[in-house]
Amino acid sequence: MSVKHATPAGINQTDGKEVIAAPQGGQYKGFVAGVFSGIAKLSVGHPFDTIKVRLQTAPHSQFSGPLDCLLQTIRKEGVNGLYKGATPPLVGWMCMDSLMLGSLTQYRRLINEHIVQPRRAAQPASVWAGREAEKAKLPALGHGFAGLFAGWTVSFIAAPVEHVKARLQVQYSRARNERLYSGPIDCTRKILRQHHISGLWHGLGSTLLFRTYFFFWWGSYDLFTQAFQKHTNLSTPAINFWAGGLSAQIFWITSYPSDVVKQRIMTDELGAARKFPRWRDAAMTVYRENGWKGYWRGFVPCFLRAFPANAMALVAFEGVMRTLNRSDLP
């Protein structure tokens, strides 16, 4: 029996062969659905992300914890303070999701066709007798490596987006005229004018390292999906929801210390005033200031954000796709 489940952000998997879920009436539908997915992800997740970034980069004495950071932000800057730096990820996620999911699908196909299947074909026929469907599937390890390569690929778009977002998020003044950057365009323009293209892509190396942990995201997603299909009677959307949310949690548990270091690098001074010329310098500074706990500062809002943000993004994407497809019916 063919088992089919929808993966996050529009990838479908049937008997081990992955394809992008294409809209029925034209490519524009995927783009429109992606816009609403990005809006949902931003609306739910960005306040958590702002608190996370501030806890990761502020002096230890500035905030006693996530709740204190939240209350100070609202009291001094209003609710809008929680959405500082929201525009870059909203625009960037549209591009990043397209590149991420497209490259993920291609890497899965290439790994399966050129590595997994040739090795299985060389095995005795008796090994896979009666297990033809299982033989065609990409194993969890292959999904993990496909996620790793896709993470590296999307890093070249993600680095400047996250760089600008981080610099806007650590501006604490409520008054616009007291901020160094009035918005994402102004921030981008000033970085380019003062530090050129290399300045905008500041932190690319740490972004590549951080997204290496996509290996655990996509590998664990496959394992969770198989477990739910085998041991539960959950519907396909429910399996997608729980597997996607849990695998996102696995990703953040494994990757969070590298994200802390990445944020310190991205909010560092640029040019000759840089405090962290190397990744190791930022990592050692975090340890010197707060010990091992420093690598987990801000983890709670990040962990709380991961599940609902990814779940709501998927609900929005699938809902808009269904609406657009129904509009084609006579």
N, C-alpha and C positions, 0 to 999 in steps of 0.2 A: 504493500500500500504506500502510495506517495504521501509523504509528510511535508507540509508547506507551512512556513511561519514567516512573518514579516519581521525583519530586523530594524534597528533604529534608523530613522531618517530615510526610509524608502528602499532599502535593499531587500529583495526577496531571496529565499533559499529553497530550492526544490531538489531533493535527492542529491545534495552536494554540489549542485551547479547554481552559481549565484548570478543574478541579473539585476540591473537597476529597474525598479518598478516604473515603467514608462506610462505617461498619461495617454489616454485613449485618443484624444482628439488633438494632440499637438504638444510640442515641448513646452509651451508657455505655462501649462498647468503645474508642472513640477516647480517652475520658478515661483509662481504665485503661492503655491503651498509652502515653499521654502521660506518665503517672506513671513508668512504667518507663524511658521515654526520658529523662526528667529525672534519674532516679537514675543511669542510665548516664553521662549527660553530666557530672553532678556528680562521680561516682566517678573518672572518668578525668581530667577537666579541672580540677577545683578546686585540687588541689595546685599545678599550673602557674600558675593564676590568682593564688594567694596569693603565690608567689614574684614574679610579675610586678608585682603591686600594691606589694609591699614594696620592690622595686628602684626603682619609679617614684617612691615617696614618701619613702624614707629618705635621710638625709644620705649623700653620696657615700662618705664614709669608713667607713660602717657595714658595707658589704658590698663585697668586691672583685669579685663577679660572681655569676651565677646559682647556681653550685655552692656557693660560700661561703655564700650566703643559705640554700640548702637545708640544708647541714650545720649551720649555726648554729641554724636553726629546729628541726631534729630534736633536736639536742643540748640545747638550752635548754627546749624546749616539748614534745618528743616528737612522734610522728607526728600526734597530734591537732592540733598547731599548724598543720599544712598544711591542715586542714579548718576553720579558724576562719572564721566568717561563711558557713558552708555552707547553713544553713537558709533564709535569705532567697532565694538564687537557686533552691534546690530548689522552694520554693513558688512563687516568682515565675515561673520558667520555664514552669510549667504554664499560668499565666494569659497570659504573654507569647507563648508559642507559639500559643495559641488566637487571640489578637488579631492577631498577626503574620501567620499563615498565612491567616486569614479575610480580613483587610484586603488582603493581597497579591493574593489571588484576585479580589477585587472591583475593585481598582485595575487589574489586568490586563484584566479584562472591560471596564471603563469606557473605558480607553485604546484598546483594540482596537475597540470598538463605536462610540465617538463621535469618535475622532481618526483612527486608522489606516484603518479600512475606508471611511469616507466619502471620504478622500483617494484611496484606491485605486479606488473606484467612479467617481471623476471622470476617471480616466485612460482612454485608449483601450483597448478590449477586447483589441486585439492584444498589448498589453504583458504580459498575464497569460494568454495563450492556452497551454493545456496545463500551466499552473502553478497550477491552482485550489487545490490543497492548500497550496501555499506562500503564495498570496494570503491565505488564511484565518488564517495564523499571525501572532502578534504578533512583531515584530522584536526583536532584542536590545536596541535602544535603549528600546523600550517596556517590556521586562522591567526594565531599569535604573531607569526612572522609577517603575514600580510598586513596586520595592524601596525607592526613596528615600521615597515617600509612606508605605509601610508602616512604614519605620523611624521616621519622624516620629510616626506614630500610636502605635506601641508604646512610644515614649519616655516617654509620660506614666505608664505603669506601670513601666517599667524604671528611671526616675530614682530613686524612693524605695527600690526594691529594691537597686540598686547602691550607693546612698548608705549604707544600713545595712551592707551587705556590706563596703564599703571601710573603714568605721570599725572594724568588728570585726577585719578582717584586719591592721590596723596596731597592734593591741594586742599587745605583745611579752611581757608577763608570763605566766609559766606558771601562777601562783597566781591563782585566780578573785577572791580578796578584794583583789588589787592592781590589778584591771582597772577601768576606768571603767564599762564595760558588762558585765553578766553574760551577756548573750545578745541575740538579735535583738529579742525583745519588750521587754526592758529598755531597749535602745538606742532603739527606736522611741518608747517611752513618755517617756523623758527628753527626746528631741528635741522631741516634740510639746508637752510641758509647758513647756519653756524657750523654744522658738522657734516654736511653733505649726505650722500646716500648711506655711507657706512654708519653714520650716526643714527639714521632711522632704523637700520637693521641691528642696532646695538642689542646684544643679548641673544643673537641667533644661535650661538653655540649652546647656551643654556636651554634654549627652546628645543633644540634637537635632542639634547639629553633628556629633558622632561618628557618629550613625546615618544621616546624609546619605550616608555612604560605602556604605550598602547598595546604592546605585546600581551600584557596581562588583561587588558580590557577586552580585546576581541577573542583571545583564547578562552577566558573565563565565560564570555558570553555564549560561546558554543557549548561549553560544558554545562552551564546552567540550563540552556535550552534543551539539550539532550536529557538531562535529569528530569526536568518538568514533563517532557513528553513521555518519558518512560514510567514515571512514578506518580503522576497526577492525571486528573481528568480536566484540567484547566483548558479553557478555550484558547484559540490561537492568539487573540489580542492580549489575554491575560498572561500567557507565557511570554509574549514579547515584552509586556510591561515589567514583569518581575525579573526576567533574565536581564533586560536592559538596565534596570535600576540597580540590581545587585552587582552586575559586572562593572558599572560605573563606580560603585563603592570600592570594589577590589582595586580598580585603577588608582583611586585617590589614596588608598591605604599604602600602596606600593610606591607611588610617585610623589607624595606630598613633600618630603624633605627637599627633593630637587626643585619643587615649585617655590619653596621658601627662598632658596638660593637664587633662583631665576628672578624673583621679584626684587630682591636686594640689588641685583645687577641692573635691572631695568630702571630702577629709580635712583641709581647712582648718578653722580655728576658726570657730564660728558667732557671730552677733551682732556686737557692736561690736569684737570682737577679730579680725575677719576680716582676713587678709593680702591676699586677692585679691578685691576687690569687683567686678572685671571680668575677663572671660576673658583679655583682653590682659595683665593684670597677672601672671596665673599663667604664661602663655606666655613672657613676658619674663624671669620669675624662673628658669624652667627653662633658658633660654638663658644667662642671666647666671651661673648656677652651674656649668654643664657644657658650654656651647656647643651646637653642633648635635647632638653625641652624646647630649646629655641627652634629646632627643626620641625616642631609640631605646633608652633604658635599659630593660632587662627584656624586650626584643623576643624573645630566644631562647626563653625558656619559653613565651611567648605563641604563637610560631610553631610550636613543637613540640606545643603543646596543640591547636591549631585543627583539624588533620586528624583525629587519633584521636578527639577528643571528639565531633565532628560525625558521624564515621563510626559510632562505637559507639551514639550516640543513635538514628541511623537503623536500625541493625541491631536494636536492642532494640524500637523501635517496630514495625517490620515483623514481627518474630518473634512479639511478643505478639498483634498483629492476626491473624496466621495461626492461632495457637493458639486464640484466641477464636472465630474463624470456623469452625474444625474442630469446636469443641465444639457447634456448632449442627446438625451433620450427624446424621441418624438412625443 
